[in-house]
Every structure is written in C-alpha cells, then in structure tokens.
Amino acid sequence: MTLKPHVKATREQVTAFLERHKIGTRLLFAGNLTRQPYFRGRPHRVSGSLENTDFVMERTFWIGVYPGLSEVMLDFAADKVIEFLRKP
C-alpha cells in the first residue's frame, strides 16, 4: 500500500495502528536504494531526482498477504485501513 500525498498520517502511524489491531505489516524493501548505508562512499550513478523512489521509500508498506487469510480476515483488514484513514 502507498499513502497518497493528501494523507497527512505517516507510514509509521498507519502501520502502528494496524499492528495494534493484529494486522501484520512489513516495510517495502525498495524505493531510493542510494539512501541505504551500503552506498555511502561507493561509486554509483543517479539518473534524475529520484523523487518517486523517495516517495515509495517513505510512504509504502505491505499488509499481511498469507494465502490462508479468509474473506472475513481480509474484510477486517480493509475496514481497519478505512477506519484509520477516516479519522480526523
């Protein structure tokens, strides 16, 4: 999932809310890999501003996708995402 720019909450706030409701989350390993410690001091080439990769790195995460999840479980997860996003 990627939080669109108009969503004021941070990824950390959303994932903490979901985890409190027993919905597993994981960070997406992608985005701007040039910001990883491995790249410090190593030669590499950057093409463009990488603003989209920064966006993905800061705003994207996974929720549980175990194939044994029932429709009820999936609906619960979707309802909790909607509940969070509708909070003032």
Stockholm file with secondary structure:
# STOCKHOLM 1.0

chainA/1-88         MTLKPHVKATREQVTAFLERHKIGTRLLFAGNLTRQPYFRGRPHRVSGSLENTDFVMERTFWIGVYPGLSEVMLDFAADKVIEFLRKP
#=GR chainA/1-88 SS CBCCTTCCSCHHHHHHHHHHTTCCEEECSCSCGGGSGGGTTSCCCCCSCCHHHHHHHHHBEEECCCTTCCHHHHHHHHHHHHHHHHCC
#=GC SS_cons        CBCCTTCCSCHHHHHHHHHHTTCCEEECSCSCGGGSGGGTTSCCCCCSCCHHHHHHHHHBEEECCCTTCCHHHHHHHHHHHHHHHHCC
//
